[in-house]
Amino acid sequence: MADLKARFEQAVAASKALPDKPDNMTLLKIYALYKQASSGDAEGKRPGFTDMVGRAKWDAWNENKGKTSDAAMQEYVDLIESLK
């Protein structure tokens, strides 16, 4: 577990220094996996349709509902590695 957490934190740092900016769908996936790994299932109300960015982020996060923190961390690490 400690090893996974350390690799996750390294991946978070690496995500800020990717050679190319990922497309929006990939950015949403990165965001959603990070939130699931660090906060668990999406909470609160889904933002209204006038807040398109907030709504897209919430929807992406909510798609990971029920995924364990460890599974989300591992997917995050794998995704960042694939983008390097």
Contact map, one row per residue, 1 for C-alpha under 8 A:
111110000000000000000000000000000000000000000000000000000000000000000100000000000000
111111000000000000000000000000000000000000000000000000000000000000000000000000000000
111111100000000000000000000000000000000000000000000000000000000000000000000000000000
111111110000000000000000000000000000000000000000000000000000000000000100110000000000
111111111000000000000000000000000000000000000000000000000000000000000000100000000000
011111111100000000000000000000000000000000000000000000000000000000000000000000000000
001111111110000000000000000000000000000000000000000000000000000000000000000010000000
000111111111000000000000000000000000000000000000000000000000000000000000110110000000
000011111111100000000000000000000000000000000000000000000000000000000000000000000000
000001111111110000000000000000000000000000000000000000000000000000000000000000000000
000000111111111000000000000000000000000000000000000000000000000000000000000110011000
000000011111111100000000000000000000000000000000000000000000000000000000000000000000
000000001111111110000000000000000000000000000000000000000000000000000000000000000000
000000000111111111000000000000000000000000000000000000000000000000000000000000010000
000000000011111111000000000000000000000000000000000000000000000000000000000000010000
000000000001111111000000000000000000000000000000000000000000000000000000000000000000
000000000000111111100000000000000000000000000000000000000000000000000000000000000000
000000000000011111111000000000000000000000000000000000000000000000000000000000000011
000000000000000011111000000000000000000000000000000000000000000000000000000000000001
000000000000000001111100000000000000000000000000000000000000000000000000000000000000
000000000000000001111110000000000000000000000000000000000000000000000000000000000000
000000000000000000011111011000000000000000000000000000000000000000000000000000000010
000000000000000000001111111000000000000000000000000000000000000000000000000000000000
000000000000000000000111111100000000000000000000000000000000000000000000000000000000
000000000000000000000011111110000000000000000000000000000000000000000000000000000000
000000000000000000000111111111000000000000000000000000000000000000000000000000000000
000000000000000000000111111111100000000000000000000000000000000000000000000000000000
000000000000000000000001111111110000000000000000000000011001000000000000000000000000
000000000000000000000000111111111000000000000000000000000001100000000000000000000000
000000000000000000000000011111111100000000000000000000000000000000000000000100110000
000000000000000000000000001111111110000000000000000000001001100000000000000000000000
000000000000000000000000000111111111000000000000000000001101110100000000000000000000
000000000000000000000000000011111111100000000000000000000000100100000001101100000000
000000000000000000000000000001111111110000000000000000000000000000000001100100000000
000000000000000000000000000000111111111101000000000000000000100000000000000000000000
000000000000000000000000000000011111111111000000000000000000100110111001000000000000
000000000000000000000000000000001111111100000000000000000000000000011111100000000000
000000000000000000000000000000000111111100000000000000000000000000001000000000000000
000000000000000000000000000000000011111111000000000000000000000000000000000000000000
000000000000000000000000000000000011111111000000000000000000000010111000000000000000
000000000000000000000000000000000001001111100000000000000000110111100000000000000000
000000000000000000000000000000000011001111110000000000000100110010000000000000000000
000000000000000000000000000000000000000011111000000000000000000000000000000000000000
000000000000000000000000000000000000000001111100000000000000000000000000000000000000
000000000000000000000000000000000000000000111110000000000000000000000000000000000000
000000000000000000000000000000000000000000011111000000100110000000000000000000000000
000000000000000000000000000000000000000000001111101101100100000000000000000000000000
000000000000000000000000000000000000000000000111111100100000000000000000000000000000
000000000000000000000000000000000000000000000011111100100000000000000000000000000000
000000000000000000000000000000000000000000000001111100000000000000000000000000000000
000000000000000000000000000000000000000000000011111111100000000000000000000000000000
000000000000000000000000000000000000000000000011111111110000000000000000000000000000
000000000000000000000000000000000000000000000000001111111000000000000000000000000000
000000000000000000000000000000000000000000000010001111111100000000000000000000000000
000000000000000000000000000000000000000000000111101111111110000000000000000000000000
000000000000000000000000000100000000000000000000000111111111000000000000000000000000
000000000000000000000000000100110000000000000000000011111111100000000000000000000000
000000000000000000000000000000010000000001000110000001111111110000000000000000000000
000000000000000000000000000000000000000000000100000000111111111000000000000000000000
000000000000000000000000000110110000000000000000000000011111111100000000000000000000
000000000000000000000000000010111011000011000000000000001111111110000000000000000000
000000000000000000000000000000010000000011000000000000000111111110000000000000000000
000000000000000000000000000000000000000000000000000000000011111110000000000000000000
000000000000000000000000000000011001000010000000000000000001111111100000000000000000
000000000000000000000000000000000001000111000000000000000000111111100000000000000000
000000000000000000000000000000000000000010000000000000000000000111110000000000000000
000000000000000000000000000000000001000110000000000000000000000111111011000000000000
000000000000000000000000000000000001100100000000000000000000000001111111000000000000
000000000000000000000000000000000001110100000000000000000000000000111111100000000000
100100000000000000000000000000000000100000000000000000000000000000011111110000000000
000000000000000000000000000000000000100000000000000000000000000000111111111000000000
000000000000000000000000000000001101100000000000000000000000000000111111111100000000
000110010000000000000000000000001100100000000000000000000000000000001111111110000000
000100010000000000000000000000000000000000000000000000000000000000000111111111000000
000000000000000000000000000000001000000000000000000000000000000000000011111111100000
000000010010000000000000000001001100000000000000000000000000000000000001111111110000
000000110010000000000000000000000000000000000000000000000000000000000000111111111000
000000000000000000000000000000000000000000000000000000000000000000000000011111111100
000000000000000000000000000001000000000000000000000000000000000000000000001111111110
000000000010011000000000000001000000000000000000000000000000000000000000000111111111
000000000010000000000000000000000000000000000000000000000000000000000000000011111111
000000000000000000000000000000000000000000000000000000000000000000000000000001111111
000000000000000001000100000000000000000000000000000000000000000000000000000000111111
000000000000000001100000000000000000000000000000000000000000000000000000000000011111
